[in-house]
């Protein structure tokens, strides 16, 4: 497949609290065919850890 399914963009950034729900969202994107783009960005908002993970759709000839 040359393009992501369901009209999803080629580049995505998922963000959220560092919890099981966030990990499932990233895992679901990987299962669709996305690849991680570098490592995650992590910050602390004063209450909890917030994570951002960029994902890209692989371009293969």
BAVEX-695584 format. One line per field, with one value per residue (C-alpha): residue number from 1; x, y, z; residue in three letters. Coordinates in pm, 1 decimal, m for minus. Layout:
N
i <- (NUM_...)
c1 <- (X_...)
c2 <- (Y_...)
c3 <- (Z_...)
aa <- (ALA_...)
***
This chain:
61
i <- (1_2_3_4_5_6_7_8_9_10_11_12_13_14_15_16_17_18_19_20_21_22_23_24_25_26_27_28_29_30_31_32_33_34_35_36_37_38_39_40_41_42_43_44_45_46_47_48_49_50_51_52_53_54_55_56_57_58_59_60_61)
c1 <- (0.0_149.7_m73.2_m206.9_m552.6_m873.4_m737.2_m488.0_m193.5_154.9_299.5_136.1_226.1_48.9_50.3_m86.3_m12.9_247.5_2.2_m131.9_m381.5_m105.5_102.6_m197.4_m248.3_114.3_95.4_m220.4_m49.6_247.9_9.7_m144.4_200.5_337.8_698.6_838.7_1020.5_1303.7_1242.1_961.7_963.2_880.8_785.1_628.0_328.8_346.8_112.7_213.0_450.1_330.0_470.6_477.7_568.2_604.3_512.4_561.0_414.1_702.0_767.0_889.7_965.3)
c2 <- (0.0_333.5_553.7_522.1_368.1_559.2_889.6_920.3_1157.3_1037.1_1212.4_1196.9_1309.0_1135.6_1305.3_1226.0_1116.8_842.1_561.7_237.3_423.5_623.0_308.3_135.2_428.3_411.6_32.1_56.4_301.1_65.6_m224.2_m17.8_17.7_343.3_356.0_549.9_867.0_903.0_871.1_1027.7_1373.3_1373.7_1656.6_1700.1_1930.9_1959.2_1665.8_1391.6_1294.1_1387.9_1209.6_1298.8_1041.1_1117.6_845.0_833.4_620.8_439.9_531.9_232.1_226.8)
c3 <- (0.0_m108.2_105.5_458.2_499.6_567.2_435.9_722.3_667.2_575.8_882.1_1223.2_1573.0_1857.6_2196.8_2537.3_2891.0_2919.1_2992.3_2846.5_2626.6_2459.1_2408.8_2247.7_2009.0_1895.5_1867.5_1654.9_1418.0_1384.2_1314.7_1031.6_873.3_1016.7_1133.6_1427.8_1327.8_1577.6_1949.3_2150.0_2304.6_2674.9_2909.2_3250.1_3286.9_3665.7_3718.1_3478.0_3198.5_2847.9_2543.1_2172.6_1908.8_1539.6_1291.6_916.2_643.1_472.1_111.3_m78.5_m451.7)
aa <- (UNK_UNK_UNK_UNK_UNK_UNK_UNK_UNK_UNK_UNK_UNK_UNK_UNK_UNK_UNK_UNK_UNK_UNK_UNK_UNK_UNK_UNK_UNK_UNK_UNK_UNK_UNK_UNK_UNK_UNK_UNK_UNK_UNK_UNK_UNK_UNK_UNK_UNK_UNK_UNK_UNK_UNK_UNK_UNK_UNK_UNK_UNK_UNK_UNK_UNK_UNK_UNK_UNK_UNK_UNK_UNK_UNK_UNK_UNK_UNK_UNK)
***
